[in-house]
């Protein structure tokens, strides 16, 4: 009796499954396609132009471009999960096993990204360590847990080899011979050359958190952080886009005899625009910086409303001592000079180049507070301060 019931029930189940199988396979296929599309969407940058991530069979392919004018320099990295060392990858791609566990940060900008990804413990060595402001990293440097490294031509390759890093983070210059010295090439050290600083907008630069996250298999964390940053940034930008009155703005200060003003399609120029300012060199439709002399800057900016980012100066007295001609700028005489020096460390490092790069929404709020304080009356400056 029981056996008969079991057979009947089983036959009925099989008949129903066979009748519904095409529908179930279609539903399964749709779910797989949806998952793939979501994965591709998460890997495709929304703002950044200089990197791409794609999912290949058994690995992820990272492509990094140099966006400097006239350069077609491209690098490719195959990110292979640990446990799959024999995965077939493109011959021109540098293979990196993920997740990486031992990281060398040659520049302070990576500290902000790794902090946001909860990966600071992976840092085993750092270049220019005195300029790092992040408290826990500085403590580990002082305790000798993070090795100090020289940069440039003084880089000790033997020390790098002994450290056995999974990844060395540094920036691209566009010259392969300079970016990866022959000694590093011969040693086959795993160097990642990023190009975030070449992006044209603050959100594009911040989105490089997704690029770095791929090496730690921390995509979900990166997506969560960046989504919150982008949403806040866009909501702030929306409050300035229809302003009828936009104060005129210039920035910088001379360095080694030249005043490098950001071009009109640069990271800084776009940040000023998003904050509701009228940048005086916005007509220079290019990225990078334009070298000028003080006289030429004065001709255009003498009556400007605001002067921001005047090098390292933190007081008007120090600024005027550097060049008495600075007193002739209306922004200086009217006390409308602001610098991003509120969080400068004892050794000269600046948190804006760590945390501020990852959280440009905070920088944007600061700039809106400078140009249009009525929009954000309750905002307290995070990185900027007025020179007094």
Residue pairs with C-beta under 8 A, 6 or more apart in sequence:
17 24
36 55
39 55
40 54
40 55
42 210
42 219
42 223
43 52
43 53
43 54
43 55
43 60
43 210
43 219
44 52
44 53
45 51
45 52
45 204
45 207
45 210
46 203
46 207
46 230
47 199
47 201
47 203
47 204
47 206
47 207
47 230
48 196
48 199
48 204
48 205
48 207
48 208
48 210
48 211
49 65
49 67
49 199
49 200
49 204
50 64
50 65
50 66
50 67
50 195
50 196
50 198
50 199
51 62
51 63
51 64
51 65
51 194
51 195
51 208
51 211
52 62
52 63
53 60
53 61
53 62
53 63
53 210
53 211
53 214
54 60
54 61
54 63
55 61
56 78
58 80
58 81
58 84
58 87
58 88
59 78
59 79
59 80
59 81
59 84
59 87
59 89
60 78
60 79
60 214
61 76
61 77
61 78
61 79
61 90
61 93
62 76
62 77
62 78
62 79
62 211
62 214
63 74
63 75
63 76
64 74
64 75
64 76
64 77
64 172
64 193
64 194
64 195
64 211
65 73
65 74
65 195
66 72
66 73
66 74
66 172
66 174
66 195
66 198
67 195
67 198
67 199
67 200
67 287
68 174
68 198
68 287
68 288
69 286
69 287
69 288
71 174
73 172
73 174
73 176
75 94
75 172
75 193
76 90
76 92
76 93
76 94
77 93
77 94
77 95
77 96
77 192
78 87
78 89
78 90
78 93
78 94
78 95
78 96
79 96
79 98
79 214
79 215
80 87
80 89
80 95
80 96
80 97
80 98
81 97
81 98
81 217
82 97
82 98
82 99
85 97
89 95
94 190
94 191
96 166
96 167
96 190
96 192
96 215
97 166
98 214
98 215
98 216
98 217
99 215
99 216
99 217
99 218
100 122
100 166
100 167
100 215
100 216
101 122
101 166
102 122
102 124
102 163
102 164
102 165
102 166
102 167
103 114
103 119
103 122
103 123
103 124
103 165
103 166
103 167
103 168
103 169
104 123
104 124
104 125
104 126
104 127
104 149
104 160
104 163
104 165
104 167
104 168
104 169
105 111
105 114
105 123
105 125
105 126
105 127
105 169
106 126
106 127
106 128
106 149
106 151
106 168
106 169
106 170
107 127
107 128
107 169
107 170
107 171
108 128
108 131
108 132
108 133
108 349
108 353
108 354
109 171
109 196
109 197
109 353
109 354
109 357
110 169
110 212
111 120
111 123
111 126
111 132
111 133
111 134
111 137
111 354
112 134
112 353
112 354
112 355
112 356
112 357
112 358
112 359
113 208
113 209
113 212
113 357
113 358
114 120
114 122
114 123
114 212
115 134
115 354
115 355
115 358
116 209
116 221
116 222
116 225
116 358
116 359
117 209
117 212
117 213
117 216
117 218
117 221
117 222
117 225
118 218
118 221
119 216
119 218
120 134
120 136
120 137
122 216
123 137
123 140
123 146
124 146
124 147
124 163
124 165
125 146
125 147
125 148
125 149
125 159
125 160
125 163
125 165
126 132
126 137
126 141
126 146
126 147
126 148
126 149
127 149
127 150
127 151
127 155
127 170
128 151
129 141
129 146
129 148
129 149
130 347
130 348
130 349
131 345
131 347
131 348
131 349
131 350
132 138
132 141
132 345
132 349
132 354
133 343
133 344
133 345
133 349
133 350
133 351
133 354
134 351
134 354
134 355
137 146
140 146
141 148
147 159
147 163
149 155
149 156
149 159
149 160
150 156
155 181
155 184
157 183
157 184
157 187
157 189
160 168
160 184
160 187
160 189
161 187
161 189
165 189
165 190
166 190
167 190
167 192
167 215
168 189
168 190
168 191
168 192
169 192
169 194
169 212
170 179
170 191
170 192
170 193
170 194
171 193
171 194
171 195
171 196
171 197
172 179
172 193
172 194
172 195
172 198
173 179
179 191
179 193
180 191
180 193
184 191
192 215
194 208
194 211
194 212
196 205
196 208
196 211
196 357
197 205
197 267
198 287
199 205
199 208
199 267
200 265
200 266
200 267
200 270
200 287
201 267
201 270
201 271
202 233
202 267
202 270
202 271
202 274
202 360
202 363
202 364
203 229
203 230
203 233
203 360
205 267
205 357
205 360
206 226
206 229
206 230
206 357
206 358
206 359
206 360
207 226
207 230
209 222
209 225
209 226
209 358
210 219
210 222
210 223
210 226
212 222
213 219
213 221
213 222
225 358
229 358
229 359
229 360
229 361
232 361
233 274
233 360
233 361
233 364
236 274
236 361
236 364
236 365
236 368
237 274
237 364
239 368
239 375
240 274
240 275
240 276
240 368
240 372
240 375
243 276
243 372
246 276
246 277
246 278
246 371
247 276
247 277
247 278
247 305
247 306
247 371
248 277
248 278
248 280
248 301
248 303
248 304
248 305
248 306
249 272
249 277
249 278
249 279
249 280
249 304
249 305
249 306
249 307
249 308
249 371
250 261
250 279
250 280
250 281
250 297
250 300
250 301
250 304
250 306
250 307
250 308
250 331
251 261
251 262
251 268
251 272
251 307
251 308
251 309
251 310
252 259
252 260
252 261
252 262
252 309
252 310
252 311
253 259
253 309
253 310
253 311
253 313
253 319
253 322
254 294
254 311
254 323
255 311
257 293
258 291
258 292
258 293
259 291
259 292
259 293
259 294
259 296
259 297
260 289
260 290
260 291
260 292
261 281
261 289
261 290
261 292
261 297
262 268
262 269
262 279
262 281
262 288
262 289
262 290
263 269
263 281
263 284
263 285
263 286
263 287
263 288
263 289
263 290
264 279
264 281
264 282
264 283
264 284
264 285
264 286
265 284
265 285
265 286
265 287
266 287
266 288
266 289
268 309
269 279
269 281
269 282
271 360
271 363
271 364
271 367
272 278
272 279
272 308
272 367
273 279
273 282
274 364
274 367
275 364
275 367
275 368
275 370
275 371
275 372
276 368
276 371
276 372
276 375
277 306
277 367
277 371
280 300
280 301
280 304
281 290
281 300
284 290
294 323
294 325
298 325
298 328
298 329
301 307
301 329
301 331
302 328
302 329
302 330
303 330
304 329
304 330
304 331
305 330
305 331
305 336
306 331
306 336
306 337
306 338
306 370
306 371
307 329
307 331
307 332
307 336
307 337
307 338
308 337
308 338
308 339
308 340
308 367
308 370
308 384
309 339
309 340
310 319
310 337
310 339
310 387
312 341
312 344
312 348
313 319
313 322
313 339
313 341
313 387
314 339
314 341
314 344
314 385
314 387
315 387
315 388
316 332
316 335
316 337
316 387
316 388
319 326
319 332
319 337
319 387
320 326
320 327
320 332
326 332
327 333
331 337
335 386
335 387
335 388
336 386
337 386
337 387
338 370
338 384
338 385
338 386
338 387
339 384
339 385
339 387
340 350
340 352
340 356
340 363
340 366
340 383
340 384
341 350
341 383
341 385
342 381
342 382
342 383
342 384
342 385
343 350
343 351
343 352
343 382
343 383
344 350
344 351
345 351
350 383
351 383
352 363
352 383
355 362
356 362
356 363
356 382
356 383
362 382
362 383
363 382
363 383
365 376
365 379
365 382
366 379
366 381
366 382
366 383
366 384
367 384
368 375
368 376
368 379
369 375
369 376
369 379
369 381
369 384
370 384
